[in-house]
Amino acid sequence: MTLLKGNCLETLKTLEDNSIDSIVTDPPYELGFMGKSWDASGIAYNVELWKQALRVLKPGGHLLAFSGSRTYHRMAVAIEDAGFEIRDQIMWIYGSGFPKSLDVSKAIDRQAGAERPDRTVETGGKSGSHENPTRHVTNAGSPATPEAQQWQGWGTALKPAHEPIVVARKPLIGTVANNVLTYGTGALNIDGSRVGTGTGETKTVQYPDIRGNNYNNAIGTVEYTVTDQGRWPANVIHDGSEEVLAGFPNSKGGAYPAKRGQAVNTSFASGQETEGGYRAMGDDGSAARFFYCAKASKAERNAGLEGLPKQEQQGSYKFRTDGSLDGKETEPKSNIHPTVKPLALMRYLIKLVTPPNGLVLDPFLGSGSTAVAAILEGFNWVGCEMTEDYWPIIEARVAWAQKEQEGKLL
């Protein structure tokens, strides 16, 4: 377990060729987030960086890297240009994003030097230490010019609700089977990352062919033995918020077209056959088919940091603990990193691409979430971080994770 302090372009050079089993990282999105210089350096687009990542990764090793919806394409191209194969894209969908949009109507009035009517605000009194918990705005600043009236309701941005994760792999040496046997890398841990608990129950199902003909011209019925292992991991992850769940139609049990010879229904939960030659899946609610992970809570972000001083959040905006902008002041905190990823998400991703007892690399360790997740999943880790303010946070969170893991092993 190693924290490499410094710019990853240099610190990665200290690692040996083919020494890393997987890379799971949250690079800068290159948006200048909260005025942070590290988020506008262009490092995520640097082909030389990803060449270093390719060099240290074992053949067949996987790279998972987060990015923003506006800048993902440039990072993915840089990763591909470095020699990686782009295998897939995982979409992390959430409902807590805040739209950072320009009100075009207001901008037109400002440009014309026209003042809008004053707002009339009726306050709702006081609740505890919070002033005016309820506000009734009777005049929200109506457009002052005809041009502003014409463009009332127009903006410049959508609400952010997803972050893409590139799934890339270092080219194999030989076949997948040979690569896995030689290096232990090249495959995904499907069963270890299945969605849902899975009962583990095994049933024998008897059925005729769905087209009315017996399977392979057999007489009578065909028996299949099936085990409920949970769902195959998908390239969608969601936070379970009402807003996200509403976007997935609730089709009880779900279904997919049955192939010739497959049972019309092998569900353990539904018990009802789906019409039209489809197999029912047996879980309720489409979002249940995907891995669920909420954003990092305040308690999770600050676990193990009780001994560190609390600081004011730095930057041009104040953000809530879930990372979304709401224009309000936030209290000082020990973990001052603005983009802390949830541990459940990082643990899931690490487990998906890392072989048993493997070594995980994060070139952009930030507040140390990848390291903490690796420890809690029983993996070794190495990470790079150049911002000195984050080093004590990483070290304290790592120490907390080690105690947690040791406690589980006792």
C-alpha positions, -999 to +999 in steps of 0.1 A: +000+000+000+018+031-012+010+068-016+032+083-043+033+121-035+038+142-066+026+146-102+015+112-116+034+119-149+066+115-128+056+092-100+042+065-124+077+062-139+089+047-106+066+017-110+078-015-128+064-027-162+035-051-160+032-047-122-004-035-118-035-057-120-061-030-125-065+008-126-096+025-111-094+062-111-113+095-110-092+119-131-099+156-134-128+164-156-110+194-170-139+218-162-121+241-138-144+228-111-148+252-081-118+272-095-094+243-088-063+245-110-059+207-110-092+204-128-081+225-158-046+212-165-053+190-195-037+160-177-067+137-185-061+143-222-024+136-220-016+106-241+018+102-223+000+098-190-021+069-203+010+054-220+026+052-185-006+036-172-005+011-201+031+003-193+026-005-157-006-025-162-003-062-169-015-075-203-053-078-203-055-055-172-086-032-171-087+005-167-118+022-153-118+061-155-145+085-146-151+117-166-177+144-172-203+143-199-187+172-218-152+160-217-154+122-217-147+120-254-113+137-252-102+115-223-114+083-241-096+092-273-063+099-253-067+065-236-072+048-270-043+066-286-021+054-258-027+018-269-057+007-248-088-011-262-120+007-254-142-021-242-173-004-229-187+026-210-204+024-176-230+051-169-234+063-133-268+080-131-279+102-102-306+127-093-287+152-071-271+173-099-278+210-100-283+228-134-257+255-139-276+273-166-276+310-177-311+326-177-311+340-213-340+363-205-322+379-176-290+382-196-309+401-223-323+426-197-289+431-181-273+437-215-300+463-222-295+479-189-331+473-180-340+467-144-366+441-136-394+447-111-385+441-075-393+408-060-420+406-033-410+379-008-432+368+021-412+350+047-425+320+066-410+328+100-383+310+118-375+273+124-348+266+149-317+285+139-328+288+103-343+320+092-372+320+066-375+283+060-404+290+036-404+318+010-433+328-012-421+348-042-450+368-057-429+385-083-399+366-094-385+394-115-406+396-147-388+404-180-384+441-185-379+443-222-399+427-251-368+408-262-364+393-227-400+384-227-395+365-260-367+344-245-383+339-211-377+303-200-346+297-222-313+286-207-279+272-217-274+239-198-292+207-189-292+193-154-263+170-149-275+135-140-248+111-151-210+106-152-195+082-178-168+057-169-146+044-196-139+007-196-106+000-213-082-030-215-046-034-222-042-057-252-040-094-244-011-116-252-025-146-270-061-157-261-081-146-231-076-181-216-038-179-220-036-143-207-057-151-176-036-182-168-003-163-173-011-129-158-043-133-139-058-105-159-080-100-189-115-110-176-142-094-155-154-108-122-190-114-134-203-137-106-186-116-079-203-085-092-238-098-099-267-074-091-291-084-064-286-109-036-295-140-055-310-168-034-286-194-046-316-217-050-314-243-077-345-256-095-352-281-123-375-266-149-395-287-174-410-273-206-416-279-243-401-258-270-418-223-271-427-228-308-448-259-300-421-283-310-401-302-285-364-292-281-341-310-305-371-332-315-371-348-281-402-366-269-420-351-239-404-323-219-369-310-215-354-305-181-330-275-173-313-269-140-311-232-132-296-214-102-306-179-090-273-161-088-285-126-092-284-105-123-255-101-148-237-068-141-247-041-165-231-009-178-256+012-158-252+022-121-278+044-104-281+062-070-316+051-062-331+086-061-368+090-068-359+111-099-338+083-113-362+055-104-390+074-122-370+072-154-371+034-154-406+020-162-417-006-136-423-038-155-427-065-130-402-092-135-389-078-167-385-099-198-364-107-228-370-127-260-366-164-255-344-184-278-354-217-293-355-243-265-355-218-236-382-219-210-408-193-213-404-186-176-376-197-152-383-170-126-379-178-090-400-148-079-427-142-105-443-176-111-462-161-140-453-169-176-448-139-199-468-139-231-453-139-266-424-162-261-405-141-235-387-152-204-396-134-171-367-123-149-386-122-117-376-089-100-399-059-095-389-025-110-365-020-139-340-001-118-335-033-097-317-047-127-287-023-122-263-018-094-275+007-068-251+032-052-260+065-035-236+095-034-211+096-006-227+107+027-212+133+051-204+105+076-186+084+049-166+113+036-153+121+070-148+087+085-114+085+102-108+122+100-118+131+135-082+142+143-079+166+114-089+202+116-121+213+099-116+238+071-139+260+050-146+247+015-124+265-010-135+276-044-158+299-062-190+282-051-202+265-019-214+229-024-235+204-004-219+173+009-234+153-020-215+175-045-244+195-060-245+233-061-273+249-041-259+284-035-258+280+003-229+281+027-217+248+041-201+242+074-163+236+077-154+200+071-124+178+075-126+162+040-123+193+018-120+174-015-150+185-036-156+153-056-155+124-032-168+092-048-189+068-027-171+038-013-198+013-024-193+024-060-155+022-058-156-012-041-179-025-068-158-013-097-125-025-081-140-060-075-153-061-111-119-057-127-093-069-102-082-105-097-079-120-062-051-105-042-045-080-070-028-046-069-050-016-078-036+017-091-052+051-089-031+079-106-054+105-092-061+095-056-078+127-045-091+121-010-082+084-011-116+067-019-100+041-043-074+032-016-101+029+011-123+008-012-094-015-021-085-021+015-121-029+025-123-054-005-090-071+005-069-057-023-035-040-023-033-005-037-009+022-049-019+058-057-006+091-069-016+125-055+002+158-060-020+181-039-004+184-004-037+194+012-051+160+005-022+139+018-033+139+055-069+131+044-057+101+024-035+088+052-062+092+079-089+075+057-065+047+049-057+041+086-094+040+093-100+015+065-072-007+078-087-008+112-121-016+098-106-045+077-086-058+107-117-058+128-136-079+102-107-104+102-106-109+140 
